[in-house]
């Protein structure tokens, strides 16, 4: 039963983007657990609380332009894979990968709220069971969904602290000895450079949308790749390794990850002839408070009874209109050129990544692109906006995302979580790379079109090996 459609909440322009053919994207998150998953516990918790979140208890209107509050039947959204572990034997990873790949070909039922949960009590090399959560991208972006996960969980150590750090924008501080005149000159120069960089980036963005295409490499999908099945795999590396490299090279974790990715893709494409143009869309969170909305109460006070209110605590603030960490799709991307070249010194990849990112950080393009998307959709309609966005994606090679996850190991309704591996499918890329920090680990999640990239595990190997090579180079020079 649903309320009248006149009471529906209109979809935001970005939510409408993800409803268009060619951009019909879903976020899929594979969560490994230390114990078998009790489906009845999951059902009970969701039954009591899912109606408290408007996006997860609303369906699309018939015209697809608004959210309509509806009664949620939890049984329609939770699926338990009926498979005997003895039949699977040692092939748990393969079973999970095949199951998730099949899911990417099954659309979410738009007559219901656009999410579902799949429980696979299958033992893999790093988990005793796996939970797969799908949600349509129009419901919210990765930051929103990670906040939802934070609301549903507590740390396994029951420590009295927030699960996920909230980061804010860095503020530039001038030393007292710098005179006002020098500060004025620097401010003018910085403003001129900001305007110029934004102009150049905007011209490049329009060129990509109209005619500028990446080289057709073994990583780039063909026309229609958005409709192909995707294969997901993940790898876990030490977050401490990334931190020591960050400190030694005076850069950010994001710079390190981009440098490692650059090295890995160069190794993967080592035998490809000729000069390669390869562009990655690097996601940028546009919220004033960078990071995740965190809980500000004692985690030890949260109990996992059937009456636990799992959605109401941090999300009430996120759903507020003027919240600094709003629920929804508040992100953009920058065009990051991946330098494909085998370097004798692996530290060169880091230097190139930092230089490219420092230049792009001093630009207003991400915010301008987000506002332009809203303007185009509101002024010229979804058809033109969708066409431009699809061309922007299809003319590049990959997306790269780096998110901050829980700093401590967390438990989901009493099920301790080993890893969280998010990804996305439904867009015109054959390769998507996600990084998520979790409990002193960095989870590398890769989604590929197996018709284009038959072995995503090789890409994981290349990323892991590139990280080891960079760390070894620093050790050799006595920088660690």
SULLIN-V195358 format. One record per pair of residues at least 24 apart in sequence whose ideal C-beta (glycine too) atoms are under 10 Angstrom apart, sorted by the first residue. I is the first residue (numbers start at 1). J is the second residue. Records with the same first field share a line. If there is no record, write none. Layout:
BEGIN
I->J  J
END
This chain:
BEGIN
1->69  70  71
2->58  59  61  68  69  70  71  111
3->58  68  69  70  71
4->68  69
5->61  62  63  65  66  68
6->61  66  68
7->66  67  68  69
8->58  59  60  61  63  65  66  67  68  69
9->54  55  58  61  66  67  68  69
10->61  65  66  67
11->60  61  64  65  66  67  138  328  377
12->138  328  329  330  374  377
13->329  370  371  373  374  375  376  377  378  382  385
14->137  138  140  141  328  329  330  331  332  370  373  374  377
15->55  60  64  65  66  67  136  137  138  139  140  328  329
16->64  65  138  329  373  374  377  378  381  382  385  386
17->137  138  329  373  374  377  382  385  386  389  390
18->114  136  137  138  139  141  329  386  389  424  426  427
19->60  64  65  110  114  136  137  138  382  386
20->64  377  382  383  385  386  387  389  390
21->226  227  386  390  426
22->224  226  227  386  387  389  390  391  393  394  426  427  428
23->137  226  382  385  386  387  389  390  393  426  427  428
24->107  108  136  137  138  226  227  386  425  426  427
25->136  137  138  226  393  424  425  426  427
26->103  104  106  107  108  114  115  116  134  135  136  137  138  139  423  424  425  426  427
27->115  133  134  135  136  137  139  140  141  142  144  145  422  423  424  425  426  434
28->100  103  104  118  132  133  134  135  230  232  421  422  423  424  425  426  445  447
29->117  131  132  133  134  135  142  145  146  149  232  420  421  422  423  424  434  436  445
30->96  97  99  100  118  120  127  130  131  132  133  232  233  234  419  420  421  422  423  443  445
31->117  127  129  130  131  132  133  149  412  415  417  418  419  420  421  422
32->96  124  125  126  127  128  129  130  131  234  236  416  417  418  419  420  421  443
33->119  120  121  127  128  129  130  131  411  412  414  415  416  417  418  419
34->126  127  128  129  156  409  411  415  416  417  418
35->121  127  128  129  411  414  415  416  418
36->85  119  121  122  123  128  129  415
37->80  117  119  120  121  128  129  130  131  412  413  414  415
38->119  121  129  413  414  415
39->78  79  80  117  119  121  131
40->78  80  306
41->304  306  412  413  414  415
42->74  78  80  117  119  131  412  413  414  415
43->74  75  77  78  80  117  119  306
44->74  304  305  306  307  308  413
45->74  152  304  305  306  307  308  309  310  412  413  414
46->72  74  77  78  117  152  310  311  413
47->72  73  74  75  78  306
48->74  305  306  307  308  309  310
49->151  152  306  307  308  309  310  311  312
50->74  77  113  115  310  311
51->311
52->151  309  310  311  312  315  316
53->113  115  139  140  148  151  310  311  312  315  316  319  327
54->113  139  311  315  319  327
55->113  114  115  135  136  138  139  140  144  148  315  319  327  328
56->113  114  115  135  139  140  148  311
57->113  115  311
58->112  113  114  139
59->109  110  111  112  113  114
60->110  111  112  113  114  136  138
61->110
62->110  111
64->110  138  382
65->382
67->113  114  138  139
68->113
69->113
70->111  112  113
71->113
72->112  113  115
73->112  113
74->117
76->109  111  112  113  116
77->108  109  112  113  114  115  116  117  118  134
78->116  117  118  119
79->103  116  117  118  119  120  132
80->117  118  119  120  121
81->118  119  120  121  122  130  132
82->121
83->120  121  122
84->122
85->121  122  123
88->120  122  123  124
89->123
90->123  124  125
91->122  124
92->120  122  123  124  125  126  127  128  129  130
93->122  123  124  125  126  127  130  233  234  457
94->124
95->120  122  123  124  130
96->120  122  123  124  127  129  130  132  232  233
97->124  231  232  233  234  450  456  457
98->229  231
99->130  132
100->130  132  134  229  230  231  232  233  421  423  425  447
101->229  230  231  232  425  447  450
102->229
103->132  134  229  230  232  425
104->134  227  228  229  230  231  232  423  424  425  426  447  449
105->227  228  229  230  425
106->134  229
107->136  426
108->134  135  136
110->136
113->139
114->138  139
115->139  145
124->418
126->234  235  236  418  419
127->416  417  418  419
128->415  416  418
129->415  418
130->418  419  421
131->412  415  417  420
132->232  421
133->412  420  422
134->425
136->426
137->329  424  425  426  427
138->328  329
139->327  328  329
140->318  326  327  328  329  330
141->283  285  286  287  327  328  329  330  331  401  403  424
142->283  285  292  329  331  401  403  405  422  423  424  434  436
143->283  285  286  287  289  290  291  292  293  318  325  326  327  328  329  330  331  403  404
144->287  292  293  315  318  319  325  326  327  328  329  330  331
145->292  327  403  422
146->291  292  293  403  404  405  406  420  422  436  438
147->291  292  293  294  295  314  315  317  318  325  327
148->292  293  310  311  314  315  318  327
149->292  310  405  406  410  412  417  420  422
150->292  293  294  295  299  313  314  315  405  406  410
151->293  294  295  302  309  310  311  312  313  314  315  316  318
152->302  304  308  310  311  313  410  411  412  413
153->295  299  302  304  310  406  408  409  410  411  412  413  415  416  417
154->295  298  299  300  301  302  303  304  308  408  410  411  412  413  414
155->299  300  302  406  407  408  409  410  411  416  439
156->408  409  410  411  414  415  416  417  439
157->299  300  408  409  410  411
158->298  299  300  301  302  408  411
159->298  299  300  408
160->297  298  299  300  301
161->294  295  298  299  300  407  408
162->292  293  294  295  296  297  299  314  406  407  408
163->292  294  295  299  314  405  406  407  408  409  410  439
164->291  292  293  294  295  314  403  404  405  406  407  408  410  437  438
165->290  291  292  294  404  405  406  407  437
166->289  290  291  292  293  294  296  324  325  404
167->285  289  290  291  292  404
168->288  289  290  291  324
169->287  288  289  290
170->290
190->362
193->359  362  363
194->362  363  364
195->363  364
196->362  363
197->359  360  361  362  363  364  365
198->362  363  364  365  366  367  368
199->363  364  365
200->359  363  365
201->334  335  359  360  362  363  364  365  366  368  369
202->363  364  365  368  369  372
204->279  334  335  337  365
205->333  334  335  365  368  369  372  388  392
206->388  392
207->335  395
208->279  281  335  391  392  393  394  395  396
209->387  388  389  390  391  392  393  394  395
210->388  391  392  395
211->391  395
212->277  279  335  395  396
213->277  279  391  394  395  396  397
214->276  277  278  279  280  337  338  394  395  396  397  398
215->269  272  274  275  276  277  278  279  340  397
216->272  276  397
217->265  268  269  272  274  276  277  278  340  397  430  431  452
218->268  269  271  272  430  431  452  453  454
219->265  268  269  272  276  278  338  340  397  398  429  430  431  448  449  452  453  459
220->276  278  394  395  396  397  398  429  430  431  449  452  453
221->393  394  397  398  427  428  429  430  431  448  449  451  452  453
222->394  428  430  449  451  452
223->394  428
224->394  428  449
225->393  394  427  428  429  430  431  449  451  452
226->390  393  394  425  426  427  428  429  430  449
227->425  426  428  449
228->425  430  448  449  450  451  452
229->425  449  450  451
230->423  424  425  426  429  430  431  432  446  447  448  449  450  456
231->425  446  447  448  449  450  451  453  454  455  456  457
232->421  422  423  425  432  434  445  446  447  448  456
233->421  423  444  445  446  447  448  455  456  457  458  459  460
234->419  420  421  422  423  434  436  443  444  445  446  447  456  457  460
235->419  421  442  443  444  445  446  456  457  459  460  461  463  464
236->418  419  421  438  439  441  442  443  444  445  460  464
237->435  441  442  443  444  460  463  464  467  468
238->440  441  442  467  471
239->407  437  438  439  440  441  442  443
240->440  441  442
241->442  467  468  470  471  480
242->435  437  441  442  467  470  471
243->440  442
244->471  474  475  479  480
245->347  350  467  470  471  473  474  479  480
246->350
247->479  480
248->347  350  470  471  474  475  477  479  480
249->347  350  351  353  354  470  474  479
250->354
251->350  351  353  354  355  357  358
252->353  354  357  358  361  402
253->402  404  435  437  442
254->282  353  354  357  361  400  402  435
255->350  351  352  353  354  355  356  357  358
256->349  350  353  354  402  442  467  470
257->282  353  400  401  402  433  435  437  442  444  463  467
258->282  336  338  349  350  352  353  354  356  357  400  402  435
259->339  346  347  348  349  350  351  352  353  354  356  357  466  467  470
260->346  349  350  353  435  442  444  462  463  464  465  466  467  468  469  470  471
261->336  338  349  353  398  400  402  433  435  444  459  462  463  466  467
262->336  337  338  339  340  341  343  348  349  350  352  353  356  466
263->339  341  342  343  346  347  348  349  350  352  353  462  463  465  466  467  469  470
264->349  433  444  458  459  460  461  462  463  464  465  466  467  469
265->338  339  340  349  397  398  431  433  459  462  463  466
266->338  339  340  341  342  343  346  349  462  466
267->340  342  458  459  461  462  463  465  466  469
268->340  431  453  455  458  459  461  462  463  466
269->338  340  341  342  462
270->340  341  342  462
272->340
275->340  341
276->338  339  340  341  397
277->337  338  340  396  397
278->336  337  338  339  340  396  397  398
279->335  336  337  338  392  395  396  397  398
280->333  334  335  336  337  338  396  397  398  399  400  429  431  432  433
281->332  333  334  335  336  392  393  396  397  398  399  400  401  427  429  432
282->332  333  334  335  336  356  357  360  366  398  399  400  401  402  433
283->331  332  333  334  366  399  400  401  402  403  424  434
284->330  331  332  333  334  360  361  365  366  367  369  370  401
285->325  330  331  332  366  401  402  403  404
286->326  329  330  331  332  366  367  369  370  371
287->318  323  324  325  326  328  330  331
288->323  324  325  326  330
289->323  324  325  326
290->324  325  404
291->325  403  404
292->318  325  403  404  405  406
293->317  318  323  324  325  326  327
294->325  406  407
299->408  410  411
302->411
303->414
304->411  412  413  414  415
306->413
308->413
310->412  413
329->370  373
330->370
331->366  370  401
332->365  366  367  368  369  370  371  372  373
333->365  366  369  370  392  393  396  399  400  401
334->359  360  361  363  365  366  369
335->360  365  369  392  396
336->360  396  398  400
338->396  397  398  400
345->469  470  473  477
346->466  467  468  469  470  471  472  473  474
347->469  470  473  474  477  479
348->473
349->466  469  470
350->470  473  474
389->427  428
390->427  428
391->428
392->428
393->427  428  429
394->427  428  429
395->428
396->428  429
397->429  430  431
398->429  430  431  432  433  446  447  448
399->423  424  427  429  431  432  433  434  447
400->431  432  433  434  435
401->432  433  434  435  436  445
402->433  434  435  436  437  442
403->434  435  436  437  438  443
404->435  436  437  438
405->435  436  437  438  439  441  442  443
406->436  437  438  439
407->437  438  439  440
408->438  439  440
409->438  439  440  441
410->438  439
418->443
419->443  445
420->445
421->445  446  447
422->447
423->447  448
425->449
431->456  459
433->459  460  463
435->463
442->467
END
